[in-house]
Amino acid sequence: MGWLLWGPQTVFLITSTGCTRATAHGRENRSMDQMIEHTYLSIRGLKLHIAHVGKGETATLLFVHGFPEVWYSWRHQMVAAAAAGFRAIAPDFPGYGLSEPPADLAQASWQGLMNDLLAIMDSLSISKEPGRAEADFGRFDTRRIMRTIYILFSKSEIPVAKQGQEIMDLADESTPMPQWFTDEDLSAYANLYEKSGFMTAIQIPYRTKAAKAVCAKPRFEMPMFVIMGQKDYILKFPALKEYMSSEKLKEIAPDYEITYIPEGSHFVQEQFPDLVNQLMIGFVNKHV
């Protein structure tokens, strides 16, 4: 069974699942089978086999096999794709076919496979369309991005872009910054992000799923202290608000305290530094 996933990307990802074999289309182009080239790439320290054909005038098709398939299961589709003007690429996953297996089976994970595919595309100089946030941020410099973030996320309402808008469109140069956030603060943030950019920062932790806890019932045996702004926009998310106001926190942190600062926002430690400092030092002094 084959799945074709597409969107506004340069790369189209085609996957197969289960133990079925891809159906053949365009058999009249079978003579092109001899034109399929084979390359080996060093990915994560492994020698991975890549089959590829076509010049890719239209776009690139990345064919991903399942078990027990290898690149060969896509040979008919690769030939047809090349004849239609696409570049067709089919790797053998680590430990499949002509690709080296990982020395440690712990490396054989879904995340590992995703990393392999991204590394293969990088190695073959295949462009990857940025995600929505990346494209939105990409229109502005770091100073404008940080300015907009602090304006929007210091409010008590969840910033929501309307149809035809992006988050960065919700504030412009005329929108005043929070009174407690100075030009000096903005310059400091802009300078610090000038080198790293935002690509990794928006992946972790917001897009990265947490690994399963090793412990079935994790608990914080040490005292926990939470300081939040009462006007933090995240409290408008019903599930989080319910969680914070319930007794569920005690299940993982029996000895916890929580203090809400009435006018505090998401950036409460910068908005009310003296008060947060006082609360923090007071809590620590009680437990040393």
Disulfide bonds with the S-S distance in Angstrom:
none
